[in-house]
Amino acid sequence: MPAPRQSYRLFIAGAASWFTAWGMQSVLLSWLVVGELGADAAVLGLVQSVAMLPSLLLLLPGGVLADRHDRRRLLWISHTGAGLVVAALAVVVALGKLSLAAVFVFAACMGVAVAFVLPSRDALLNDVSGGDLMRAVTGLTLTQWSGHALGAAAGGLARWMGTANALALQSAVLLLGVLPLLRLPGSGNRDREKDESTSASDDGTATSALAEIREGLREVYHSPTLLSVLALTTSVGIFFIGPYIVAFPLLVRDYYGGDVAQLALLTMCFPLGTIAGSLLLLARGGIRRKGLALVCALVTGTVFLALISLGLPFELMLVVVTAWGLGAAVNINCSRTIFQQGAPQTHRARVLSVYSMGFMGSTPLGTLLCGLLAERWGPLAACGILSAAMAVAIAVVVTFTPILRIR
């Protein structure tokens, strides 16, 4: 069995492959819609919503599975499935058969994989953290956004190597990530699997998945700390993610007159800022007043999104998006750590799946909303409207919850 430090490294290696592949997808999926198929803003918003919709439906059941079964096994199975789905799309593109229907099917399948990866990985993080949870969370965040930046750069290679080859590379990255996951020890849930199987065979009264989902929701609902963080995380999914994955590709194509390489460059800037912010947090040793820091980070993000809505020159746009990512590092690390600390051992994956659902589950609404706003008034106006809405959401949470007192 690997030592704790070795287990964490294997865990991070698997996460790195996933996030690198996802960075590629953030460029390639958008470009397939707006570049290859020439679709409009509403269609792009709908495609991105379909990619996120399975999270809304399956994250909570995914959390139950991660509490009941071997999380490592769930992770490598999900990685493998996602890699095969990307490979199938690469074949479709190579054969010249790309269609909007194929993109929708691909987006939905990848969303299903996300719904099972997120709760399993988040719950497994606590098992391999070695006791220093804040540092482990920051390390995962650093890995996430480093992979995202590298993946975005790799997605931009589609300009020279072709979209089909870029998708084949994304598939290979996902499948390589299976190797370190296979070397991880089991997550310690096998005894529970055996107990539940015995209980079900003896008296047929094994706890239902629906009841376990309710338990996870109840844990969050009865915790003012977790509920306030969840409210802000949900607001981020609705008001911040839409501009990033819907408005930005439209701005590159229609406002800046760019191509997939410029989209990759713009997509890289946010994770580069988050990498820098995470490194600063590691050097600082964490944050003591996590609630206050989280709110301040979201306020600065709101300001940066408002600046983007003014139609900045492309070079200045890159700077602003990087600065936005720098502040996001604080938000991401603080919100994840608060949920990790507040999740009881017996309900960890279920509670963390509620956190993931708040973010990923609300994103379909955000991408669809941004697409509709951009279709009606343009992507710049959409950024301004969503920035104002986020400011209102922050004010409500600060007024009616104890968010500023969370440590």
Summary of the structure (lengths in Angstrom):
residues: 407
radius of gyration: 20.4
end to end distance: 35.2
largest distance: 68.5
contacts: 1598
relative contact order: 0.17
helix: 86%
strand: 0%
